[in-house]
Amino acid sequence: MRYPFRAIMTVLYVAGFSTAAYFAWQAAGYYGLALAERPLATEMHKLYKPGGLVGHGLGIVGGTMVLALFLYPARKRRLPGLRWGTMSRWLTVHIWFGITGPVLITLHTALKFGGIVSISYFSMMAVMLSGFFGRYLYSMIPRGPGGDALSRKQIDELVAHLGETLAGRDQTTSEIARLTDRYAGQLGQPGIITWGRILAFDLTRPIRPWLLGRSIHRVAPDLPRTAVQKISKRTHQRAMLVRRRRMLDSVNRVFDLWHVVHKPFAYVAVIIMFLHIAVALLMGSRWVF
Ligand code: HEM
């Protein structure tokens, strides 16, 4: 059975963010109070303090989400019972947990930071923020539909295939061929300048095929719009692959380094989170629901 995965993820993001936005809006007045004044706002305090009905609830849900995101590394290691589903979908869910969980935990803290548990909080936020960079590096490694990295041979075959379809069926003229050949741009040896070029290209990625389409239209005004779109889409795909192929070793090295930072912070965050829960239980805190 095929699941409407994208639609489910959209619903989850909307649900997560609207829940967080609703409580942040409700509690905004409380969060704005000085710590000493908060207990005086009796009703709000009962609800939104970290141990209050809402504050505690958000902490439990957010904490559970942060634990649930460790299903991704477990799936990566093919632990028993977790050998189903594609890695790319697992990562998508990991990212949802990794964004929504910390957002809910931020509300649970009631913006009151201190003590050893704040190390857990800031480690978690550091991991979360570094995740965005990791996701970018992840996208720089060419992958198949399931999310597994392609081998160099597979990348070369794909580049050749896209090149053939561009040269063949798409009615390319020499003018268009010149444009599409130039599209990937010049890349020097992988280094700071090349990384800068790649970043600049990626930042403008959403409008690049459109810009190329306009240039093609200028040199071949009679070409139907659908053909122009097809050529620019394939040229873009090929250029991305050529660039990714060129940078592969460099990206893999940076990605390995990123793992070295991302993982320990994640484990520190979780270990201290468990200590925090243990201390809270010892201090007499109980399930709030
Ligand atoms: C509290 C938040 C988060 C924690 C604790 C966390 C933790 C982890 C852990 C433990 C891994 C597995 C590393 C490994 O075994 O190779 C991982 C991988 C990864 N995470 Fe997160 N993560 C969080 C949030 C995020 C976010 C918000 C993003 C993206 C926006 C993200 C993107 C990634 C990526 C791209 C990978 C590597 C995938 C791979 O190499 O297969 N993470 N994360």
Residues whose N, C-alpha, C, O or C-beta is under 5 A from the ligand:
A	BS01	HEM	P73 I95 G98 I99 M124 V127 M128 G131 F132 G134 R135 Y138 K263 A266
